[in-house]
Amino acid sequence: MRDDARLLRTQLISSAAWTGAGAAILCAVLGIVAVAVVWLPVSGEGGKAHSAIAAGLLTYLASLHGGITVDGTHATWLPLGLTLIVAAIAWRVGGQLASAVADERDVRVLARTGAVQAAAFATVSLVLVPFARLGSSGASYVGVGFAAVILFALTGGVAYVRGTALCEAWFGQVPATVWVSVRAAVSGLLVLAAGAALLVGGSLLFHAGTVTTLSRQVGGGWGSVPILLLGILAAPNAVIGGASYLAGPGVHVGAAHATALSTAHGTLPAFPLLGAMPSGDGASPLVWTLAVVVWLGAGFAAAAVIVRRCTDALPDRLLVAVLAAAAAGLLALLAGWVTGGGIGGGNLASIGVPAGWFALLVAGELLAASALGLVLATVGSGVVAGLRSVGGQVVEALPFRLRAASTDEAGQDDADRLVG
């Protein structure tokens, strides 16, 4: 029996190693295919397959967000869409491994199995570093190794833990209010993200002329496909920038810094998506209205989660709202850090949102809006309960015969409806 258990656990470790390594290999292959499709057709006779492979591998390593060097220029900013693709694949393999160990209850075995999967993912990523050299472009071992472990732990690792007995063993003693606050924070942030996406889409339409001009400047035909693909992959960056714009800190691209209160433009790269950067002396009344509606919606969404899952006592609900605001602030800080970065040391040395201010204002504004929603919900439920109580007292105060007749009439009406 012990030999069978040992063999089963060995197979689990092997499965963890293969799935972790396979996730990294799949991501690398996707990077190579994408580069080959958009680059080889326009590279002419000078285009070489091994260069496309190196560029594809470098694209994958860049998606880990550990920083790369492009033509001698260090870059830490990247389209967040690349990272989200890798994160989705890592989440998938983490969930698959959790299903394979669903019957295992030994915490040490489970932890070791998950660690092997993450280590395999990071190891394959490190092995690819020397093959991703392309002239003066490449990635560092330290950046890739650190970023690969962190990224996989936050995606595949989370999916693995939540699907195994580790979730109960590690987080079973966490108070229920903490989980409610996290759900409330996520609900509020989803509303904010939806509003930010609406803002970015509207700005693209409003500045359609500028976007079209920039698109023509970068060329046409198949040569414009990489720019289009880059714009699509950078859409999550734009959404987080829009959320920061609605929150207050705004977004900056080098010297260009746009907020709802004022806009100061510097020199922007000829990138079509940047044509949506706000211009003028601050936000229009329509944008201010959108900001108010979005924040009220985010606060009320968080309050709705709290009301459904907490007691009726307003102080208890407000405490959960404070925890939800803190959780939202931490998530906003992470989003701001992942979105930000820079390219070289010149005008584009800093791109993204002020992560600290973004997190602080998101937490404060969500707390204010959710507290308002909780107060209104509590007052509303109190008014409803009061009206019911008064109605009951009025009925009790009626003469006995009148109440009996009223009850008989109501019963007769119900009987007639059933017959009909």
C-alpha positions in Angstrom: 0.0 0.0 0.0 2.8 2.4 0.9 4.6 1.6 -2.4 1.4 2.4 -4.3 1.0 5.7 -2.5 4.6 6.6 -3.1 4.2 5.7 -6.8 1.1 7.8 -7.1 2.8 10.8 -5.5 5.8 10.4 -7.8 3.5 10.5 -10.8 1.9 13.7 -9.4 5.3 15.3 -9.1 6.1 14.2 -12.7 2.8 15.6 -13.9 3.4 18.9 -12.1 6.9 19.2 -13.8 5.5 18.4 -17.2 2.5 20.8 -17.0 4.6 23.6 -15.7 7.2 23.2 -18.4 4.5 22.7 -21.0 2.9 26.0 -20.1 6.2 27.9 -20.7 6.8 26.0 -24.0 3.3 26.8 -25.2 3.7 30.5 -24.4 7.0 30.5 -26.2 5.6 28.8 -29.3 2.7 31.3 -29.4 5.3 34.1 -29.3 7.3 32.6 -32.1 4.1 32.1 -34.3 2.9 35.7 -33.7 6.3 37.2 -34.6 6.6 35.0 -37.7 3.2 35.9 -38.9 3.6 39.7 -38.6 7.3 40.0 -39.3 8.5 37.5 -41.9 6.1 38.6 -44.7 7.5 42.2 -44.6 11.1 41.4 -43.8 12.0 40.6 -47.3 15.0 38.5 -48.3 16.9 39.7 -45.2 14.4 38.0 -42.9 15.6 34.8 -41.3 13.7 32.1 -39.6 16.2 31.9 -36.6 15.8 35.7 -36.1 12.0 35.3 -36.0 12.4 32.5 -33.4 14.7 34.6 -31.2 12.3 37.5 -31.5 9.4 35.3 -30.6 11.2 33.9 -27.6 12.1 37.5 -26.5 8.4 38.4 -26.8 7.5 35.7 -24.5 10.2 36.6 -22.0 9.0 40.2 -22.1 5.5 39.1 -21.3 6.8 37.9 -17.9 7.4 41.5 -17.0 10.9 41.1 -15.9 12.3 43.7 -18.3 14.2 43.2 -21.6 16.8 45.1 -23.7 15.8 46.1 -27.2 18.6 47.4 -29.4 20.6 48.3 -26.3 17.7 50.1 -24.7 16.3 48.7 -21.5 12.5 48.4 -21.4 10.2 47.6 -18.5 7.0 48.7 -20.1 5.0 46.2 -22.2 1.5 45.6 -23.5 -0.4 44.0 -20.6 -2.3 41.8 -23.1 0.9 39.7 -23.4 1.0 39.1 -19.7 -2.7 38.3 -19.6 -2.2 35.6 -22.2 0.5 33.9 -20.2 -1.5 34.3 -17.0 -4.5 32.6 -18.6 -2.4 29.6 -19.7 -0.7 29.4 -16.2 -4.2 29.5 -14.6 -5.4 26.7 -16.8 -2.5 24.4 -16.0 -2.7 25.2 -12.3 -6.4 24.2 -12.3 -5.7 21.0 -14.3 -3.1 20.0 -11.7 -5.5 20.7 -8.9 -8.0 18.3 -10.5 -5.3 15.6 -10.7 -4.6 15.9 -6.9 -8.2 16.4 -5.8 -8.1 13.3 -3.6 -4.8 14.1 -1.9 -5.0 15.4 1.7 -1.4 15.6 2.7 -0.6 19.3 2.9 3.2 18.7 2.4 2.7 16.6 -0.7 0.3 19.2 -2.2 2.6 22.1 -1.4 5.6 20.3 -2.9 3.6 19.4 -6.0 2.6 23.0 -6.6 6.1 24.2 -6.0 7.4 21.8 -8.6 5.0 23.1 -11.2 6.0 26.7 -10.6 9.7 25.7 -10.6 9.4 23.9 -13.9 7.7 26.9 -15.5 10.5 29.2 -14.3 13.3 26.8 -15.3 12.1 26.5 -18.9 11.8 30.3 -19.0 15.4 30.6 -17.8 16.6 28.0 -20.4 15.1 30.1 -23.2 17.1 33.2 -22.2 20.2 32.5 -24.3 18.1 31.5 -27.3 16.3 34.9 -27.2 19.5 36.9 -28.0 19.0 39.0 -31.1 21.9 41.3 -31.6 21.9 43.8 -28.7 18.4 42.6 -27.7 17.9 40.1 -24.9 16.6 39.4 -21.4 18.4 38.9 -18.1 18.4 35.7 -16.1 17.6 37.5 -12.8 14.6 39.4 -14.2 13.2 36.4 -16.1 13.6 34.0 -13.1 12.0 36.4 -10.6 9.2 37.5 -12.8 8.4 33.9 -13.9 8.0 32.7 -10.3 5.9 35.7 -9.2 3.6 35.5 -12.3 3.0 31.8 -12.0 2.4 32.0 -8.3 -0.2 34.7 -8.7 -2.0 32.9 -11.5 -1.4 29.1 -11.8 -0.5 28.9 -8.1 -3.7 30.5 -7.0 -5.8 28.3 -9.3 -4.0 25.3 -7.9 -4.4 26.2 -4.2 -8.1 27.1 -4.5 -8.8 23.7 -6.1 -7.0 21.5 -3.5 -7.1 20.8 0.2 -4.4 23.6 0.6 -7.2 26.2 0.5 -8.9 24.9 3.6 -5.6 24.1 5.4 -4.1 27.6 4.7 -7.1 29.8 4.6 -9.8 27.9 6.5 -9.4 30.0 9.6 -9.7 33.3 7.7 -12.8 35.1 8.9 -15.8 35.2 6.5 -15.8 39.0 6.5 -12.4 39.0 4.8 -13.7 37.0 1.9 -16.8 39.1 1.7 -14.6 42.2 1.6 -12.6 40.7 -1.3 -15.7 39.9 -3.3 -17.0 43.4 -2.7 -13.7 45.0 -3.8 -13.6 42.9 -7.0 -17.3 43.9 -7.7 -16.5 47.5 -7.3 -13.3 47.3 -9.4 -15.2 45.5 -12.2 -17.6 48.4 -12.5 -14.7 50.8 -12.5 -13.0 48.8 -15.3 -16.2 48.8 -17.3 -16.5 52.6 -17.0 -12.8 53.0 -17.9 -13.3 50.9 -21.0 -16.3 53.1 -22.0 -14.2 56.2 -21.5 -11.3 54.9 -23.6 -13.7 53.7 -26.4 -15.4 57.1 -26.4 -12.1 59.0 -26.4 -11.0 56.9 -29.4 -14.2 57.8 -31.3 -13.9 61.5 -30.3 -10.3 61.7 -31.4 -10.8 59.5 -34.5 -9.1 62.0 -36.7 -5.9 62.0 -34.7 -6.0 58.2 -34.4 -6.4 57.9 -38.2 -3.5 60.3 -38.8 -1.2 58.4 -36.5 -2.2 55.1 -38.2 -1.2 56.5 -41.6 2.1 57.7 -40.3 3.2 54.2 -39.2 2.6 52.8 -42.7 -0.1 50.8 -44.4 -0.6 47.3 -45.7 0.8 44.3 -43.9 3.4 46.5 -42.2 0.7 48.1 -40.1 -0.4 44.7 -38.7 2.2 44.7 -35.9 1.1 48.2 -34.8 -2.5 47.1 -34.8 -1.7 43.9 -32.8 0.4 46.0 -30.4 -2.6 48.4 -29.9 -4.9 45.5 -29.2 -2.5 44.0 -26.7 -2.1 47.4 -25.0 -5.8 47.8 -24.5 -5.7 46.6 -20.9 -3.0 49.3 -20.3 -5.4 51.9 -21.7 -8.3 50.6 -19.5 -6.2 50.9 -16.3 -5.1 54.4 -17.5 -8.7 55.3 -18.0 -9.5 54.0 -14.5 -6.8 56.2 -13.1 -8.1 59.2 -15.0 -11.6 58.6 -13.5 -10.0 58.2 -10.0 -8.0 61.4 -10.2 -4.2 60.7 -10.6 -4.5 60.4 -14.4 -2.0 58.8 -16.8 1.3 59.8 -18.2 3.4 58.9 -21.2 6.8 60.4 -20.8 6.3 64.2 -20.4 2.6 64.0 -21.4 0.4 63.8 -18.3 -3.4 63.9 -18.5 -5.8 64.2 -15.6 -9.4 65.2 -15.3 -8.4 68.6 -13.8 -5.7 69.6 -16.3 -3.9 68.3 -19.3 -0.3 69.0 -20.2 0.9 67.4 -23.4 4.5 66.6 -24.2 5.8 64.8 -27.3 3.9 61.6 -27.9 5.2 58.6 -30.0 3.4 58.0 -33.3 1.3 55.2 -31.8 -2.4 55.2 -32.9 -3.8 54.3 -29.4 -2.1 57.4 -27.9 -4.4 59.5 -30.1 -7.0 58.9 -27.5 -5.0 60.8 -24.9 -7.3 63.7 -23.6 -6.6 67.2 -24.7 -7.7 70.6 -23.6 -8.0 72.1 -20.1 -9.5 69.2 -18.2 -12.4 66.9 -18.5 -15.7 67.8 -20.1 -19.0 67.8 -18.1 -19.9 64.5 -19.8 -16.7 62.9 -18.5 -17.3 64.3 -15.0 -20.8 62.8 -15.2 -19.4 59.5 -16.2 -17.0 59.6 -13.3 -19.7 60.2 -10.8 -21.9 57.5 -12.2 -19.1 55.0 -12.4 -18.0 55.6 -8.8 -21.6 55.5 -7.5 -22.1 52.2 -9.4 -18.8 50.8 -8.1 -19.7 51.7 -4.5 -23.3 50.4 -4.8 -22.0 47.1 -6.4 -19.7 46.6 -3.4 -22.4 47.6 -1.0 -24.8 45.1 -2.6 -22.3 42.3 -2.0 -21.9 43.4 1.7 -25.7 43.6 2.3 -26.3 40.1 0.9 -23.6 38.5 3.0 -23.5 40.5 6.3 -25.7 41.2 9.3 -28.1 44.0 9.3 -26.0 46.1 11.7 -24.6 49.2 10.0 -21.4 49.3 12.0 -20.6 45.7 10.9 -21.3 46.5 7.3 -19.1 49.6 7.4 -16.2 47.6 8.9 -16.5 45.2 5.9 -16.6 48.2 3.6 -13.3 49.5 5.1 -11.7 46.1 4.5 -13.1 46.1 0.9 -11.6 49.5 0.3 -8.2 48.3 1.5 -8.4 45.2 -0.7 -9.4 47.4 -3.7 -6.4 49.6 -3.0 -4.0 46.7 -2.9 -5.4 45.4 -6.2 -5.2 48.9 -7.8 -1.6 49.1 -6.6 -0.8 45.8 -8.3 -2.5 46.9 -11.5 -0.6 50.2 -11.5 2.7 48.5 -10.9 2.1 45.9 -13.7 0.9 48.5 -16.1 3.8 51.0 -15.5 7.3 50.9 -16.7 9.5 52.7 -19.2 11.5 52.5 -22.4 15.1 53.8 -22.1 16.1 56.9 -20.1 14.7 59.6 -22.3 11.2 61.0 -22.8 9.6 57.6 -22.4 11.5 56.7 -19.2 8.1 56.6 -17.3 4.9 55.3 -18.7 1.7 54.4 -16.9 -0.2 55.6 -13.8 1.0 56.9 -10.4 0.5 53.5 -8.7 0.6 54.8 -5.1 -1.9 57.7 -5.7 -4.0 55.5 -7.8 -4.3 52.9 -5.1 -5.0 55.5 -2.4 -7.7 57.3 -4.3 -9.4 54.1 -5.5 -9.6 52.9 -1.9 -10.9 56.2 -0.6 -13.5 56.8 -3.3 -14.7 53.2 -3.2 -15.1 53.5 0.6 -17.1 56.7 0.4 -19.4 55.4 -2.3 -19.9 52.0 -0.7 -20.6 53.7 2.7 -23.2 55.8 1.1 -24.8 52.7 -0.5 -24.8 50.9 2.9 -26.4 53.8 4.7 -29.1 54.1 2.0 -29.7 50.3 2.1 -29.9 50.3 5.9 -32.2 53.3 6.0 -34.3 51.9 3.3 -34.7 48.5 5.0 -35.6 50.3 8.2 -38.3 52.4 6.5 -39.7 49.2 4.9 -39.8 47.5 8.2 -41.4 50.5 9.8 -44.1 50.7 7.2 -44.8 47.0 7.7 -45.0 47.4 11.4 -47.4 50.4 11.1 -49.5 48.5 8.6 -49.8 45.6 11.0 -50.8 47.9 13.9 -53.5 49.5 11.7 -54.9 46.1 10.8 -54.9 45.1 14.5 -56.7 48.4 15.4 -59.6 47.6 13.1 -62.8 46.3 14.6 -62.9 42.5 14.7 -65.8 42.2 12.3 -64.2 44.5 9.7 -61.0 42.6 9.9 -62.9 39.3 9.5 -64.9 40.6 6.6 -61.7 41.9 4.9 -60.0 38.5 5.4 -63.0 36.6 4.0 -63.1 38.9 0.9 -59.4 38.3 0.4 -59.9 34.6 0.6 -62.8 34.7 -1.8 -60.7 36.7 -4.3 -58.0 34.1 -4.1 -60.5 31.3 -4.7 -62.0 33.1 -7.7 -58.6 33.5 -9.2 -57.8 29.8 -8.8 -61.1 28.8 -10.4 -60.6 31.2 -13.2 
